[in-house]
Amino acid sequence: MRFLQVGHPEKSMIRRELMMNKSLRLATVTTEQTTEPESQQPSADAHVPYAQDAFERWLLFLDTLRERADNMIAHERQGMPPLLDFDYELLMDARTFDRPANYALLRITRVGDDCWEDCVDEAKPPVIVIDPRAGHGPGIGGFKHDSEVGMAMHEGHPVYFVIFFLEPVPGQTLADVHYALRNFVTEVARRHPDKAPVLYGNCQAGWAAALLAADCDGLTGPIVLNGSPLSYWSGEAASSPMRMLGALSGGSWAAHMIADLGDGRFDGAWLAQNFETLQPEKAIWEKYVNLFSHADTERERFLDFERLWNGYYTLSREEILGITQNLFIGNRLEQGEMQLDAHCTIDLKRIRNPIIVFASEGDNITPPQQALGWIAKLYPDTEALKAAGQRIVYMTHETVGHLGIFVSGSVARLQHRTILESLEAVEALAPGLYEMVFDIPSGGAKRKTSDYDVRFVKRDVEDLGFGSDHGALAQVAQISRINEAAYSTFVSPWIKAATSPASAEMLRALHPMRWTRTMFSERVNPWMALVKSTADSVRETRDPLPKDHPAILAERALLARTGESLASLRKARDAWLTHVFGAMYGSFPFATTTQTGQPPDTSNKE
């Protein structure tokens, strides 16, 4: 050993290298024996990819809320014009009428690259789409290409669109709006003298269209009622808890007070809040969960819809009182007691126009009971309907929610397109009640209307099976009248005296439906500028985790369970409201049967 070390230095160096290599081999073996593979022993770094992905999606989520808020503010500063995906020209402005109203008639002039002359067949009847004035702005029937307007233009119909402006004319009444709509229909009929106009009424605009046909002058031409309530108290209590809230709050005085606080104007944000309260698991949870979970792909669709959903218009004090007292509480339209003005009372039995009703089992704002219940109230049996010379065609959707009736692209391409294609067949039907049925061929998920056969199946009025408790409803109406008289006499004058335009504007800005949106704008919140710049950087380098990543699947499951918990709480709330209503006003029918023979399912509504 010493010889090698002293006498042969090169061998000494070789020996030291061999020893070092042996040590390295031993260290490597020891490490391999004591350390598990990375896939078997998780480390702190194993969770970094999901944490990074979730953080990036959270930034993109916040940036989308920022853009929504900025869009909302910009839209308000522009005067909130109608959100139509089509070019149009203004034909009539009802603000200039002898009985002014904040409505206007538009003519759709262009769809994409096609103008009126390219796609309109003058031999077809004109279609007048009336949008609902139920809190939101106009445009729901045509804010994208696959819509009611788009399908009507695609089928070659001349299309006219009724819009309304942000503020009502001071003192504007339902009668003023009614006569403005009549003038619009008269003008369209003048432009197309050979074909009676087809009235397309969405939601609240549906009963407005029905009023035109049921007033003292009457109306010709088919009426299409989409998600339109004409029978507010039909069906079991659980099918529409909004009715219970109106009854338990004491009737119309609450809407009167809100209008007084608004300096004579009723803020449509309150109606939008009522819609979201109906199903909070969807409005305040699932909508945002879907945006967060699909932050890379959901942004544009979310923003497009929110432009429409977050534009809140106002109604006059007289209008909201007329709606609540005649429709929601009094139910006078169905009973033939709605006084339009001193000269005319509305009577739905006057309608001789062919009527097409489109409702959905998934609609908890206007369920089929409210869309169809008026038929059995007006006509005790099928023979009475036939004797009146009336043709009523209805169709139902199994799952689509209230807004989906108007904005769903698949619904527009199938149901709305089929309605327009079937107008002549409907008018040729013998008097009676019919259900429009789609025969879907086997094999598929084809989405073209031509792939479906449409049949009109005779139905009996007696089989609709939508009942209501007139005794309980009479009590609700009576209590509402008492509360309204007390409020009008003792409270309303004081609130009016204390209210000013400035205070009304302050309350408008502080409404939860507004500040929960505008708080994310960088005009209001300086921190959102940092979110914007960071989100822009994230988009450039983002590499999202795959959809089947275990952490992503676990996240989806947790979020879904949370939504189910909120849905359970909402159902418990609705059951409690139904119980309290029954204790206060009397029993209410708890189960009805639809035409398909199945009880309505309120657990899967959108």
C-alpha positions in Angstrom: 0.0 0.0 0.0 2.7 2.3 0.9 4.7 1.4 -2.2 1.9 2.2 -4.4 1.2 5.4 -2.7 4.9 6.6 -2.6 6.7 4.9 -5.4 3.9 5.2 -8.1 1.9 8.5 -7.9 0.0 7.7 -11.0 -1.3 4.5 -9.5 -2.2 6.4 -6.4 -4.4 8.7 -8.4 -6.0 5.8 -10.1 -6.7 4.2 -6.7 -8.3 7.4 -5.4 -10.6 7.6 -8.5 -11.6 4.0 -8.1 -12.5 4.7 -4.4 -14.5 7.8 -5.4 -16.4 5.9 -8.1 -17.2 3.1 -5.6 -18.5 5.7 -3.2 -20.7 7.2 -5.8 -22.0 3.8 -6.8 -22.8 3.0 -3.2 -24.5 6.3 -2.7 -26.6 5.8 -5.9 -27.6 2.3 -4.7 -28.5 3.6 -1.3 -30.6 6.3 -2.8 -32.4 3.9 -5.1 -33.2 1.6 -2.2 -34.5 4.3 0.2 -36.4 6.6 -2.2 -39.7 5.6 -3.8 -40.5 6.5 -7.3 -42.0 10.0 -7.8 -45.3 8.6 -8.9 -45.6 6.6 -5.6 -44.4 9.3 -3.1 -46.0 12.7 -3.7 -43.9 15.7 -3.0 -44.8 19.3 -2.3 -44.3 20.1 -5.9 -46.9 17.6 -7.0 -49.7 20.1 -6.1 -48.2 23.1 -7.8 -49.6 22.5 -11.3 -53.2 22.4 -10.1 -52.7 25.3 -7.7 -51.2 27.3 -10.6 -54.0 26.3 -12.9 -56.7 27.3 -10.3 -55.0 30.6 -9.6 -54.8 31.4 -13.3 -58.4 30.6 -13.8 -59.3 32.8 -10.9 -57.5 35.7 -12.5 -59.3 35.1 -15.8 -62.6 34.8 -13.9 -62.0 38.2 -12.1 -61.0 39.8 -15.4 -64.2 38.6 -17.0 -66.2 40.2 -14.2 -64.2 43.4 -14.7 -65.1 43.4 -18.4 -68.7 42.8 -17.6 -68.8 45.7 -15.2 -67.1 48.0 -17.8 -69.6 46.9 -20.5 -72.5 47.6 -18.1 -71.2 51.1 -17.4 -70.5 51.8 -21.0 -73.9 50.6 -22.1 -75.6 52.8 -19.5 -73.6 55.9 -20.7 -74.7 55.1 -24.3 -78.3 55.3 -23.3 -78.8 51.5 -23.3 -79.7 51.0 -27.0 -81.3 47.7 -28.0 -78.9 44.8 -28.2 -79.9 43.4 -31.6 -77.5 41.4 -33.8 -79.2 42.8 -36.9 -79.3 46.2 -38.7 -82.6 48.1 -38.4 -84.3 51.3 -39.1 -86.7 53.2 -36.8 -90.2 53.4 -38.3 -92.4 54.8 -35.5 -91.6 56.4 -32.2 -94.5 56.2 -29.8 -93.1 59.1 -27.7 -94.5 61.4 -30.4 -98.0 59.9 -30.4 -101.1 61.7 -29.0 -101.0 59.2 -26.2 -97.2 58.9 -25.8 -95.4 55.8 -24.6 -91.7 54.9 -24.5 -92.0 52.3 -27.3 -90.8 52.3 -30.9 -91.2 50.1 -34.0 -88.1 48.9 -35.9 -87.8 47.3 -39.3 -85.0 44.7 -39.5 -83.0 45.6 -42.6 -80.0 43.4 -42.7 -78.9 39.9 -41.4 -75.2 39.4 -41.7 -74.4 40.2 -45.3 -78.0 39.9 -46.5 -80.2 42.9 -46.7 -84.0 43.1 -46.7 -84.3 42.7 -50.5 -82.1 39.6 -50.5 -83.9 37.5 -47.9 -87.5 38.7 -47.6 -90.4 37.1 -49.5 -93.1 39.6 -49.7 -95.7 36.9 -50.2 -95.1 35.7 -46.6 -96.8 37.4 -43.7 -94.8 39.9 -41.7 -93.7 38.9 -38.2 -93.8 41.4 -35.4 -91.6 40.4 -32.4 -92.5 42.1 -29.2 -89.9 41.9 -26.5 -90.8 41.7 -22.8 -90.6 44.8 -20.6 -90.0 42.9 -17.4 -86.9 44.6 -16.0 -84.4 44.1 -18.8 -83.9 46.0 -22.0 -85.0 45.0 -25.5 -83.2 42.5 -27.6 -83.8 39.1 -26.1 -85.7 38.0 -29.2 -82.8 38.9 -31.5 -79.5 39.5 -29.7 -77.8 36.7 -31.7 -78.2 35.2 -35.1 -79.9 32.0 -34.1 -82.9 33.7 -32.5 -86.6 34.4 -33.2 -85.7 37.3 -35.5 -83.0 35.3 -37.2 -85.3 32.3 -37.9 -88.1 34.6 -39.2 -85.7 36.3 -41.6 -84.2 32.9 -42.6 -87.7 31.7 -43.5 -88.2 34.8 -45.6 -90.7 36.7 -43.4 -90.5 40.5 -43.3 -89.6 41.2 -39.6 -90.4 44.1 -37.4 -89.2 44.5 -33.8 -90.9 46.4 -31.0 -88.4 48.0 -28.6 -88.8 50.4 -25.6 -86.6 53.1 -24.2 -85.0 53.3 -20.8 -87.4 55.7 -19.1 -91.2 55.7 -19.4 -93.1 58.8 -20.3 -94.3 60.4 -17.0 -97.6 59.0 -16.0 -97.5 56.3 -18.7 -100.2 53.6 -18.3 -100.8 50.1 -19.7 -103.5 51.6 -21.9 -100.9 54.0 -23.4 -98.6 51.1 -24.2 -101.6 49.1 -25.6 -102.6 51.8 -28.1 -99.0 52.4 -29.1 -98.7 48.6 -30.0 -102.0 48.8 -31.9 -100.6 51.7 -34.0 -97.5 49.6 -34.7 -99.6 46.6 -35.9 -101.8 48.9 -38.0 -98.7 50.4 -39.7 -97.2 46.9 -40.5 -100.6 45.8 -41.8 -100.7 48.9 -44.0 -97.3 48.0 -45.4 -98.4 44.4 -46.1 -102.0 44.6 -47.0 -102.3 41.0 -48.3 -101.1 39.2 -45.2 -102.2 39.6 -41.6 -99.2 40.2 -39.3 -98.0 37.4 -37.0 -97.5 38.7 -33.5 -94.6 37.1 -31.6 -95.0 37.9 -27.9 -92.2 36.9 -25.4 -93.1 36.5 -21.7 -94.7 39.8 -20.6 -95.1 40.8 -24.2 -97.2 37.7 -24.7 -100.1 39.0 -22.6 -99.6 42.4 -24.2 -100.2 40.7 -27.6 -103.2 38.9 -26.2 -104.7 42.2 -25.1 -104.5 43.4 -28.7 -106.7 40.5 -29.8 -109.0 40.6 -26.8 -109.8 44.3 -26.7 -112.9 46.0 -28.1 -111.3 46.4 -31.6 -109.9 42.9 -32.0 -107.0 41.8 -34.2 -106.4 39.5 -37.1 -103.5 37.2 -37.7 -101.9 34.4 -35.6 -100.5 35.0 -32.1 -97.4 33.2 -30.8 -97.1 33.2 -27.0 -93.7 32.2 -25.8 -93.4 31.6 -22.1 -96.3 34.0 -21.6 -98.4 33.9 -18.4 -102.1 34.5 -18.9 -103.3 32.4 -16.0 -101.2 33.6 -13.0 -102.8 31.4 -10.4 -103.1 28.1 -12.2 -101.2 25.0 -11.1 -99.8 23.8 -7.8 -98.1 26.3 -5.5 -94.6 24.8 -5.9 -94.6 25.4 -9.7 -94.1 29.2 -9.2 -93.0 30.4 -5.8 -93.0 34.0 -7.0 -96.7 34.0 -6.6 -96.3 32.9 -2.9 -93.9 35.8 -2.3 -96.3 38.3 -3.7 -99.1 37.0 -1.5 -97.0 36.7 1.7 -95.6 40.3 1.2 -99.2 41.6 1.4 -99.9 42.4 -2.3 -99.2 45.3 -4.5 -98.3 47.9 -1.8 -94.7 46.8 -1.9 -94.3 47.6 -5.6 -96.1 50.9 -5.0 -93.6 51.8 -2.3 -90.6 50.9 -4.5 -92.0 53.1 -7.3 -92.5 56.0 -4.8 -88.9 55.7 -3.6 -87.8 55.8 -7.2 -89.5 59.2 -7.7 -92.4 57.7 -9.6 -90.4 55.0 -11.4 -90.1 51.3 -10.7 -86.5 50.1 -11.1 -86.4 46.9 -13.3 -83.4 45.6 -11.2 -86.0 44.6 -8.6 -87.7 42.3 -11.1 -84.3 40.8 -12.2 -83.5 40.2 -8.5 -86.8 38.3 -8.1 -85.8 36.1 -11.1 -82.5 35.3 -9.5 -84.0 34.6 -6.1 -86.2 31.9 -7.6 -83.2 29.7 -8.2 -80.2 31.1 -6.4 -78.2 27.8 -7.0 -78.2 28.7 -10.7 -78.1 32.5 -10.6 -75.5 33.0 -7.9 -73.6 29.7 -8.0 -73.7 27.6 -11.2 -73.4 30.5 -13.6 -70.2 31.7 -11.9 -68.9 28.2 -11.3 -69.3 27.4 -15.0 -67.3 30.6 -15.8 -64.6 29.8 -13.3 -64.3 26.1 -14.4 -64.1 27.0 -18.1 -62.4 30.4 -17.9 -60.5 29.8 -21.1 -63.6 29.2 -23.3 -66.7 30.6 -21.6 -65.7 34.3 -21.5 -67.4 35.5 -24.7 -70.6 33.6 -24.2 -70.8 34.9 -20.6 -70.2 38.5 -21.6 -72.7 38.4 -24.5 -75.5 37.2 -22.3 -74.6 39.5 -19.4 -74.8 42.6 -21.7 -78.5 41.8 -21.9 -79.1 40.5 -18.4 -77.6 43.5 -16.7 -79.4 46.3 -18.5 -82.2 47.4 -16.2 -85.0 49.5 -17.5 -87.8 51.3 -15.5 -91.5 51.2 -15.5 -93.8 54.0 -14.3 -95.7 53.8 -11.1 -99.0 53.5 -13.0 -97.7 50.6 -15.1 -96.3 48.5 -12.2 -99.5 49.0 -10.2 -101.6 48.0 -13.2 -99.6 44.9 -13.7 -99.7 43.7 -10.1 -103.3 44.6 -9.4 -104.7 43.3 -12.7 -102.5 40.3 -13.3 -100.2 39.0 -10.5 -102.6 39.6 -7.6 -106.1 40.2 -9.1 -105.8 37.7 -11.9 -108.4 39.9 -13.7 -107.2 39.1 -17.2 -108.2 35.5 -17.0 -111.5 36.4 -15.4 -112.4 38.9 -18.0 -112.4 41.8 -15.6 -109.4 43.8 -16.7 -110.4 47.3 -17.4 -108.2 48.7 -20.1 -109.7 52.2 -19.9 -113.1 53.8 -19.4 -114.3 52.5 -22.9 -113.2 48.9 -23.0 -112.8 45.8 -20.8 -110.5 43.0 -21.9 -112.1 39.6 -22.6 -110.0 36.7 -23.8 -113.1 35.1 -25.2 -113.1 37.7 -27.9 -109.9 36.2 -29.4 -110.6 34.5 -32.7 -107.0 34.5 -33.9 -105.1 31.2 -34.1 -103.0 30.9 -31.0 -99.7 29.0 -30.6 -98.5 28.6 -27.1 -94.9 27.5 -26.4 -94.1 26.6 -22.8 -91.5 24.5 -20.9 -91.6 22.2 -17.9 -88.3 23.6 -17.0 -89.7 27.2 -16.7 -90.3 28.2 -13.1 -91.2 31.7 -14.0 -94.0 30.8 -16.5 -94.6 27.1 -16.1 -97.1 25.4 -18.5 -99.8 25.7 -15.9 -99.7 29.5 -16.2 -99.2 29.5 -19.9 -102.1 27.0 -20.6 -104.4 27.2 -17.6 -106.5 30.0 -19.0 -107.9 27.7 -21.7 -109.8 25.6 -19.3 -111.0 28.7 -17.4 -112.5 30.2 -20.6 -113.8 27.0 -22.2 -115.2 24.4 -19.8 -114.8 21.6 -22.4 -113.5 21.0 -25.9 -116.9 21.4 -27.4 -117.1 25.0 -26.0 -113.7 25.7 -27.6 -114.9 24.4 -30.9 -118.2 26.3 -30.7 -116.2 29.5 -30.3 -114.4 28.8 -33.5 -111.0 28.9 -31.8 -107.8 27.1 -32.8 -105.2 26.7 -30.0 -102.0 24.8 -30.6 -99.5 24.3 -27.9 -96.1 22.6 -27.5 -93.9 22.0 -24.5 -90.3 21.6 -23.9 -89.1 19.1 -21.2 -86.1 21.0 -19.7 -85.3 24.4 -21.1 -85.6 27.3 -18.6 -87.5 30.5 -19.0 -84.7 32.4 -20.8 -83.8 29.5 -22.9 -87.2 29.7 -24.6 -86.0 33.0 -26.1 -82.2 32.8 -26.3 -81.4 29.2 -26.8 -79.9 28.6 -30.3 -81.1 25.0 -30.5 -84.7 26.1 -29.5 -84.6 28.9 -32.2 -83.4 26.4 -34.8 -86.1 23.8 -34.0 -89.2 25.1 -32.2 -89.3 28.7 -33.4 -88.4 27.8 -36.9 -91.1 25.1 -36.9 -93.7 27.5 -35.6 -93.0 29.8 -38.5 -93.0 26.9 -41.1 -96.3 25.6 -39.6 -98.4 28.9 -39.7 -100.4 27.9 -42.8 -101.1 24.4 -41.4 -102.2 25.9 -38.1 -104.6 28.3 -39.8 -106.0 25.4 -41.8 -106.9 23.3 -38.7 -110.5 22.8 -37.6 -111.4 24.6 -34.4 -110.1 22.8 -31.3 -107.1 22.1 -29.1 -104.0 20.6 -30.6 -100.5 19.6 -29.4 -97.6 20.2 -31.8 -95.6 17.0 -31.6 -92.1 16.4 -33.1 -91.3 12.9 -34.4 -87.6 12.6 -34.2 -86.1 9.9 -36.5 -84.0 7.2 -35.0 -80.2 7.8 -35.3 -80.1 10.9 -34.2 -79.0 14.0 -32.9 -79.8 15.8 -36.2 -80.6 19.4 -35.6 -82.2 20.4 -38.9 -85.9 21.1 -38.9 -86.3 19.2 -42.1 -85.2 16.1 -40.2 -88.3 16.2 -38.0 -91.9 15.3 -38.8 -94.4 17.6 -37.1 -97.9 16.4 -36.2 -100.9 18.2 -34.7 -102.5 15.8 -32.2 -106.0 16.5 -31.0 -106.3 17.1 -27.3 -109.2 17.7 -24.9 -109.5 20.8 -22.7 -110.6 18.6 -19.8 -107.3 16.7 -19.9 -105.1 19.8 -19.2 -105.8 19.4 -15.5 -104.7 22.7 -14.2 -106.6 23.8 -11.2 -106.5 26.7 -8.6 -108.2 27.6 -5.3 -110.4 30.6 -5.9 -111.2 30.9 -2.2 -107.6 31.4 -1.3 -107.0 33.7 -4.2 -109.9 35.9 -3.3 -108.5 36.3 0.2 -105.1 37.3 -1.3 -106.7 39.9 -3.6 -108.8 41.3 -0.7 -105.8 41.7 1.6 -103.9 43.3 -1.2 -106.6 45.9 -1.7 -106.7 46.7 2.0 -103.0 47.1 2.3 -102.8 49.1 -0.9 -105.5 51.5 0.4 -103.8 51.9 3.7 -100.4 52.5 2.1 -101.8 55.0 -0.5 -103.6 57.0 2.2 -101.2 57.1 5.1 -97.7 56.3 3.9 -97.3 57.1 0.2 -97.8 60.9 0.5 -95.0 61.1 3.0 -92.6 59.1 0.9 -93.4 61.1 -2.2 -92.7 64.3 -0.2 -89.3 63.0 1.0 -88.1 61.6 -2.4 -86.2 63.6 -5.0 -84.5 62.6 -8.3 -81.2 62.6 -6.5 -82.3 60.2 -3.8 -84.0 58.0 -6.4 -80.7 57.9 -8.4 -78.7 57.0 -5.3 -81.0 54.1 -4.5 -80.8 53.0 -8.1 -77.0 53.0 -7.9 -77.0 51.1 -4.6 -79.2 48.3 -5.7 -77.5 44.9 -5.2 -78.0 44.0 -8.8 -75.9 47.0 -9.8 -73.1 47.4 -7.2 -72.3 43.7 -7.1 -71.4 44.2 -10.8 -69.9 47.6 -10.9 -67.6 46.9 -7.9 -65.4 44.9 -10.4 -64.9 47.8 -12.8 -61.5 49.5 -12.8 -63.5 52.8 -12.9 -64.7 52.0 -9.4 -62.0 49.6 -8.1 -58.4 50.6 -8.9 -57.1 47.1 -8.0 -58.9 45.7 -11.1 -56.3 47.4 -13.3 -53.7 45.0 -11.8 -56.0 42.1 -12.4 -56.4 43.2 -16.1 -52.6 43.4 -16.7 -51.9 40.1 -14.9 -54.7 38.3 -16.7 -53.3 39.5 -20.1 -49.9 38.0 -19.2 -51.5 34.8 -18.1 -53.4 34.3 -21.4 -50.1 34.5 -23.3 -48.4 31.7 -21.3 -51.3 29.7 -20.0 -51.2 25.9 -20.4 -54.4 24.6 -18.8 -54.6 21.2 -17.1 -56.5 18.5 -19.1 -60.2 18.0 -18.2 -59.6 14.5 -16.9 -56.9 15.6 -14.5 -57.7 14.1 -11.0 -57.6 17.4 -9.3 -59.9 19.0 -11.9 -62.4 16.1 -11.5 -62.3 16.5 -7.7 -62.9 20.2 -8.0 -65.9 19.7 -10.3 -67.4 17.2 -7.9 -67.0 19.6 -4.9 -68.5 22.5 -6.8 -71.4 20.3 -8.0 -72.1 19.1 -4.4 -72.2 22.7 -3.2 -74.7 23.5 -5.9 -76.8 20.6 -4.9 -76.8 21.8 -1.3 -78.0 25.2 -2.4 -80.7 23.6 -4.4 -81.8 21.6 -1.4 -82.0 24.8 0.7 -84.1 26.5 -2.0 -86.5 23.6 -2.2 -86.9 23.7 1.6 -87.5 27.5 1.4 -90.2 26.9 -1.3 -91.8 24.2 0.7 -91.9 26.5 3.8 -93.5 29.3 1.7 -96.1 26.9 0.4 -96.9 25.7 4.0 -97.2 29.3 5.3 -99.4 30.3 2.4 -101.7 27.4 3.0 -101.9 28.3 6.7 -102.7 31.9 6.0 -105.0 31.7 2.9 -106.2 28.1 2.7 -105.2 25.0 0.8 -103.7 25.2 -2.6 -103.5 22.4 -5.2 -100.2 20.6 -4.7 -100.2 18.3 -7.7 -101.4 18.6 -11.2 -101.0 16.4 -14.3 -99.7 17.7 -17.6 -100.8 16.5 -21.0 -98.1 13.8 -21.0 -99.5 12.4 -17.9 -96.4 13.1 -15.7 -96.5 15.4 -12.7 -94.3 18.5 -13.3 -90.8 18.2 -11.9 -89.6 21.3 -10.2 -86.2 19.9 -9.2 -84.6 20.2 -12.6 -85.6 23.7 -13.8 -83.2 26.1 -15.3 
